[in-house]
Amino acid sequence: MSHTQEILSQDFEHLWHPFTQMKLWPDEPPLVIERGEGNYLIDSEGKRYFDGVSSLWVTVHGHNHPAINSAIAEQLKHLDHSTLLGLTHPLAARLAAELARITPGKLNKAFYSESGSTAVEIALKIAYQYWQQIGHPEKKTFVALGEAYHGDTIGAVSVGGIDLFHQVYGPLLFPVHRLPQPFCRQCPLGLKHPQCGLACANALEPMLAEHGDEICALIVEPRVQGAAGIIVQPEGYLHRLWEICKKHEVLFIADEVATGFGRTGTMFSCEQEGVEPDLMCLGKGITGGVLPLAATMATDRVYEAFLGEYDDFKTFFHGHTYTGNPLACAAALASLELMEKNQVVQRTAPVIEHLAKGLEKIAQMEHVVQVRQHGLMAGVEITADKSTDTPYEPGLRIPHQIIMAARKHGVIIRPLGDAIVLMPPLSSTTEDIDLLLDALGKAIAEVCGS
Ligand SMILES: Cc1ncc(COP(=O)(O)O)c(C=O)c1O
């Protein structure tokens, strides 16, 4: 049995993969990724692939960056893990101060966890408990967007709005007020932008006028709904939501798990519209994409509602075993230092522009109905018939076929519904982008026949 076959036989026998129909899994043996070098992944047969999805939207500086690796190795000489329950450690404190410094507005406190889902879960619980503790126990429900994605734990699924992922759990979920999705091409209100005057955001006004007394917070993915297929919000949308929330005293939760740490051309997407959230969820790129770490940022105003004597029982009774793991904090601090020293976010500007130029050509293709891009996040939506905007039958799995074809051209990407997602690392060069788009163009042509 070859080395690759040995790994695959154990995988097929024992491993249950995320978001994967396991019955079909052995029919198309996966790549076995054994090494990462910069923006490339190398499989067990020695073949190199450009990491076109930043290993699920996390990679910032490329794989195995020596500065991050050595920060982790250095930390290992001192402390592998210690709890934050009743104790602290230097890097958890230093990283919290750094996050408070770089996040927008008055976010001044960091609560750690390990994934984007838990960062969201924590924000929801903090928002809920906040109102309980300042004398408004009636403020109990949340507002979220149509087709939102905030993670896979039950609270995050409750505010999520993607039926394919979430519907089956319906009876387990708490009810949520739902805003129409800000998706101009298929506007749920049947309107046209900009004549609509941001009607999808304005819909929040009557909702809060009527139910604001019982609503504790709104949660939104700022500027881009990632998992919905890279849906880019019209300019001013985010700021409008924020203004309405402030007017009606509803907390504003920015879920920057996907968009944070430079992914959309600024350190955080909220900055692009001058929005200062009450709570912010961070994950994915926080460690440069190296170790699992997440943080929920809160303003002092929110935090102070949790202060009291022990027997006031205002404590936030929440915490995970690996909360603030020192190795993950070391990676995050090293990544943030690199970002600042090398001006990583500023340097993405020409790469973002290069990506936009290249995508113009992709948009002309016969089976591409829309290309959506914001920063280094892009979605290329595939259609059976562009003139009538008719999608392919889901059973044909055309987007899946396209990403498999792209692998033959040396690129790893992933589909989301009818869209192909491109999420190159922030460290991508224009040559990397050319390789990515060339592979995508060829793959679409091969599968869709144009
Ligand atoms: C906006 C947003 N929030 C939360 C999450 C959940 O993050 P995780 O998969 O790390 O739990 C994701 C994941 O894609 C996301 O895009």
The ligand as an SDF file (V2000), in Angstrom:
LIG
                    3D

 16 16  0  0  0  0  0  0  0  0999 V2000
  -18.9810   35.6150    9.4560 C   0  0  0  0  0  0  0  0  0  0  0  0
  -18.6520   34.3140   10.1290 C   0  0  0  0  0  0  0  0  0  0  0  0
  -18.9370   34.1490   11.4250 N   0  0  0  0  0  0  0  0  0  0  0  0
  -18.6550   33.0150   12.0750 C   0  0  0  0  0  0  0  0  0  0  0  0
  -18.0740   31.9620   11.4280 C   0  0  0  0  0  0  0  0  0  0  0  0
  -17.7930   30.6890   12.1620 C   0  0  0  0  0  0  0  0  0  0  0  0
  -16.4270   30.5370   12.3590 O   0  0  0  0  0  0  0  0  0  0  0  0
  -15.8200   29.1060   12.7600 P   0  0  0  0  0  0  0  0  0  0  0  0
  -15.9570   28.2320   11.5570 O   0  0  0  0  0  0  0  0  0  0  0  0
  -14.3930   29.4080   13.0990 O   0  0  0  0  0  0  0  0  0  0  0  0
  -16.6010   28.6080   13.9100 O   0  0  0  0  0  0  0  0  0  0  0  0
  -17.7650   32.0710   10.0730 C   0  0  0  0  0  0  0  0  0  0  0  0
  -17.1500   30.9540    9.3490 C   0  0  0  0  0  0  0  0  0  0  0  0
  -17.0250   30.9460    8.1440 O   0  0  0  0  0  0  0  0  0  0  0  0
  -18.0650   33.2860    9.3940 C   0  0  0  0  0  0  0  0  0  0  0  0
  -17.8180   33.4350    8.0940 O   0  0  0  0  0  0  0  0  0  0  0  0
  1  2  1  0
  2  3  1  0
  2 15  2  0
  3  4  2  0
  4  5  1  0
  5  6  1  0
  5 12  2  0
  6  7  1  0
  7  8  1  0
  8  9  2  0
  8 10  1  0
  8 11  1  0
 12 13  1  0
 12 15  1  0
 13 14  2  0
 15 16  1  0
M  END
$$$$
